Every structure is written in structure tokens, then in C-alpha cells.
Amino acid sequence: MPSRMQVPPNSDLTLGMTCLDKATPGRCTWRMRADERFANTAGIMQGGLLGAFADSSMGAAAVTFVEGRRVFVANAEIKVSFLAAVPIPSELICRAEVVSGGEQVAFVEATVTATIAGRADPLVVARATSTYIFKDRT
């Protein structure tokens, strides 16, 4: 495994993710625009890409949780619940937070909302949970 991290990772660049806030250890907020590149055959956002957005956001929260340590995080498991379809185009916000963690693992939760044209309030479109394992970088 390499000892350096690429920041931002290619996956985040592909999704067009932008970090809005990571000031609090173990918490972060990210933005992504769901455009026609991410549509499935029904014309809504493909669920795996929505899951990838949540995964990247939660992984970033896990990395910020271990203040002062240089770590890689590996996803041990993930669960994504899709609560509403994401129409194209939409702007997505993911808020991720470590709810429990220690020296070797962190349990993280995320909420993804979508700002949809013609709708006054953001719509909660997904909730996710994941367990991340820490590996020290040398």
C-alpha cells in the first residue's frame, strides 16, 4: 500500500465532489451536482453513484476523526437506504459524522439531501452507515 494519499482522490474528482466544511473533527459536509452523466435508464440518479457519494463523505469524516494521526481508512461495511428518487439535475449535500470511534475503527452516519427545482425545501434522499478501519500511514 502506498504511504501517500492522493487528495482529492480520483473517485471524488469523477463525482465532482466539493468539500464545504471539515472544521470539526469527525464531521464533514460535501456537495455534488447530479447531472445527466449520473442518470440511469429511468432518468434519475443511479443509486450506486449516490452510495459512492455517501461513502466518500463518510470516509473523509473518519479521516478527520483521528486528529494528529496519518491514516488510511478502509470501508469494512456500508449500508445505504434510498429514501427518494434524485431527479436530474439536482444539487446534493452530504453531511457525515463519526458517531463512535476508537484507535482502530469508526462508525459513521451520513444524510444526503437534494435541492430540486420547484421544491422549496431540500429533500432527504438517502441515509447511510458504515464502519471504517484505520491503518496508519508510514
TILO-838628 format. One record per residue (C-alpha): y, z, x; residue number from 1. Coordinates in Angstrom, 2 decimals, always signed. Layout:
BEGIN
+---------+---------+---------+-----+
!       y !       z !       x ! num !
+---------+---------+---------+-----+
!       Y !       Z !       X ! NUM !
...
+---------+---------+---------+-----+
This chain:
BEGIN
+---------+---------+---------+-----+
!       y !       z !       x ! num !
+---------+---------+---------+-----+
!   +0.00 !   +0.00 !   +0.00 !   1 !
!   +3.46 !   -0.84 !   +1.39 !   2 !
!   +5.73 !   +2.04 !   +2.39 !   3 !
!   +8.85 !   +0.41 !   +0.89 !   4 !
!   +9.73 !   -0.13 !   -2.72 !   5 !
!  +11.41 !   -3.29 !   -3.94 !   6 !
!  +14.37 !   -2.24 !   -6.10 !   7 !
!  +14.67 !   -3.64 !   -8.64 !   8 !
!  +11.05 !   -4.79 !   -8.93 !   9 !
!  +10.30 !   -8.39 !   -9.87 !  10 !
!   +8.98 !   -7.27 !  -13.27 !  11 !
!  +12.35 !   -5.74 !  -14.18 !  12 !
!  +14.16 !   -8.84 !  -12.96 !  13 !
!  +11.88 !  -11.07 !  -15.07 !  14 !
!  +12.57 !   -8.98 !  -18.16 !  15 !
!  +16.30 !   -8.91 !  -17.41 !  16 !
!  +16.42 !   -5.11 !  -17.44 !  17 !
!  +19.64 !   -3.28 !  -16.57 !  18 !
!  +19.81 !   +0.44 !  -15.83 !  19 !
!  +22.54 !   +2.09 !  -17.89 !  20 !
!  +22.02 !   +5.71 !  -16.82 !  21 !
!  +19.84 !   +7.64 !  -14.37 !  22 !
!  +22.19 !  +10.54 !  -13.59 !  23 !
!  +19.84 !  +13.24 !  -14.91 !  24 !
!  +16.55 !  +13.66 !  -13.01 !  25 !
!  +13.60 !  +12.69 !  -15.20 !  26 !
!  +15.73 !  +10.75 !  -17.70 !  27 !
!  +16.99 !   +7.20 !  -17.77 !  28 !
!  +18.32 !   +4.57 !  -20.15 !  29 !
!  +17.75 !   +0.83 !  -19.80 !  30 !
!  +18.95 !   -2.30 !  -21.62 !  31 !
!  +17.21 !   -5.63 !  -22.16 !  32 !
!  +18.04 !   -8.67 !  -24.24 !  33 !
!  +15.16 !  -10.05 !  -26.32 !  34 !
!  +15.79 !  -13.79 !  -26.37 !  35 !
!  +13.69 !  -16.87 !  -27.12 !  36 !
!  +11.78 !  -16.51 !  -23.81 !  37 !
!  +10.09 !  -13.39 !  -25.23 !  38 !
!   +9.23 !  -14.73 !  -28.71 !  39 !
!   +5.66 !  -15.06 !  -29.96 !  40 !
!   +4.50 !  -17.79 !  -32.35 !  41 !
!   +5.93 !  -15.83 !  -35.32 !  42 !
!   +9.39 !  -15.91 !  -33.72 !  43 !
!   +9.55 !  -12.17 !  -33.00 !  44 !
!   +9.30 !  -10.39 !  -29.66 !  45 !
!   +5.79 !  -10.36 !  -28.18 !  46 !
!   +4.52 !   -6.76 !  -28.18 !  47 !
!   +3.22 !   -6.77 !  -24.61 !  48 !
!   +6.70 !   -7.52 !  -23.31 !  49 !
!   +8.12 !   -4.67 !  -25.39 !  50 !
!   +5.42 !   -2.44 !  -23.87 !  51 !
!   +6.35 !   -3.64 !  -20.38 !  52 !
!   +9.98 !   -2.70 !  -21.04 !  53 !
!   +8.93 !   +0.82 !  -22.07 !  54 !
!   +6.55 !   +1.11 !  -19.08 !  55 !
!   +9.21 !   +0.13 !  -16.54 !  56 !
!  +11.72 !   +2.52 !  -18.12 !  57 !
!   +9.26 !   +5.42 !  -18.13 !  58 !
!   +8.19 !   +4.68 !  -14.54 !  59 !
!  +11.83 !   +4.86 !  -13.46 !  60 !
!  +12.23 !   +8.20 !  -15.24 !  61 !
!   +9.14 !   +9.50 !  -13.41 !  62 !
!  +10.53 !   +8.40 !  -10.02 !  63 !
!  +13.85 !  +10.19 !  -10.66 !  64 !
!  +11.99 !  +13.35 !  -11.73 !  65 !
!  +10.77 !  +14.12 !   -8.20 !  66 !
!  +14.14 !  +14.81 !   -6.62 !  67 !
!  +14.06 !  +14.67 !   -2.85 !  68 !
!  +10.58 !  +13.11 !   -2.64 !  69 !
!   +9.95 !   +9.47 !   -1.88 !  70 !
!   +7.13 !   +8.42 !   -4.19 !  71 !
!   +5.38 !   +5.51 !   -5.79 !  72 !
!   +4.26 !   +6.04 !   -9.38 !  73 !
!   +1.08 !   +4.63 !  -10.87 !  74 !
!   +0.52 !   +4.44 !  -14.61 !  75 !
!   -2.68 !   +6.33 !  -15.47 !  76 !
!   -2.49 !   +5.52 !  -19.18 !  77 !
!   +0.01 !   +4.24 !  -21.72 !  78 !
!   +0.23 !   +4.24 !  -25.50 !  79 !
!   +2.77 !   +2.14 !  -27.35 !  80 !
!   +3.37 !   +2.39 !  -31.09 !  81 !
!   +5.17 !   -0.61 !  -32.55 !  82 !
!   +7.30 !   +0.59 !  -35.46 !  83 !
!   +9.21 !   -2.57 !  -36.44 !  84 !
!   +9.35 !   -6.24 !  -35.52 !  85 !
!  +12.01 !   -7.23 !  -32.99 !  86 !
!  +13.78 !  -10.38 !  -34.17 !  87 !
!  +15.08 !  -12.87 !  -31.64 !  88 !
!  +17.80 !  -12.40 !  -30.44 !  89 !
!  +18.18 !   -8.61 !  -30.22 !  90 !
!  +19.53 !   -6.17 !  -27.66 !  91 !
!  +17.07 !   -3.42 !  -26.76 !  92 !
!  +17.77 !   +0.05 !  -25.40 !  93 !
!  +15.01 !   +2.25 !  -23.98 !  94 !
!  +15.55 !   +5.96 !  -23.42 !  95 !
!  +12.80 !   +7.52 !  -21.29 !  96 !
!  +12.30 !  +11.17 !  -20.42 !  97 !
!   +9.79 !  +13.22 !  -18.46 !  98 !
!   +8.66 !  +15.92 !  -20.90 !  99 !
!   +6.26 !  +17.65 !  -18.50 ! 100 !
!   +5.59 !  +17.19 !  -14.82 ! 101 !
!   +4.40 !  +18.71 !  -11.60 ! 102 !
!   +3.63 !  +17.77 !   -8.00 ! 103 !
!   +1.07 !  +15.07 !   -8.83 ! 104 !
!   +1.68 !  +13.85 !  -12.40 ! 105 !
!   +4.34 !  +13.43 !  -15.05 ! 106 !
!   +4.02 !  +12.92 !  -18.79 ! 107 !
!   +6.80 !  +10.66 !  -20.05 ! 108 !
!   +8.00 !   +9.59 !  -23.51 ! 109 !
!  +10.24 !   +6.67 !  -24.48 ! 110 !
!  +12.04 !   +5.39 !  -27.55 ! 111 !
!  +13.06 !   +1.73 !  -27.84 ! 112 !
!  +15.80 !   +0.73 !  -30.27 ! 113 !
!  +17.07 !   -2.72 !  -31.19 ! 114 !
!  +20.57 !   -3.77 !  -32.16 ! 115 !
!  +20.03 !   -6.53 !  -34.69 ! 116 !
!  +22.64 !   -8.94 !  -36.05 ! 117 !
!  +23.69 !   -7.97 !  -39.57 ! 118 !
!  +22.42 !   -4.38 !  -39.25 ! 119 !
!  +24.89 !   -1.52 !  -38.83 ! 120 !
!  +22.64 !   +0.97 !  -37.01 ! 121 !
!  +20.12 !   +0.43 !  -34.20 ! 122 !
!  +16.53 !   +0.25 !  -35.42 ! 123 !
!  +13.75 !   +2.24 !  -33.70 ! 124 !
!  +11.18 !   -0.46 !  -32.87 ! 125 !
!   +8.76 !   +1.36 !  -30.55 ! 126 !
!   +7.72 !   +4.74 !  -29.20 ! 127 !
!   +5.65 !   +5.09 !  -26.05 ! 128 !
!   +3.99 !   +7.78 !  -23.97 ! 129 !
!   +2.49 !   +7.57 !  -20.54 ! 130 !
!   +1.07 !   +9.63 !  -17.70 ! 131 !
!   +2.18 !   +8.70 !  -14.19 ! 132 !
!   +0.53 !   +9.75 !  -10.95 ! 133 !
!   +2.74 !  +10.35 !   -7.90 ! 134 !
!   +1.82 !   +9.03 !   -4.47 ! 135 !
!   +4.06 !   +9.95 !   -1.56 ! 136 !
!   +5.56 !   +7.07 !   +0.39 ! 137 !
!   +5.23 !   +7.36 !   +4.12 ! 138 !
+---------+---------+---------+-----+
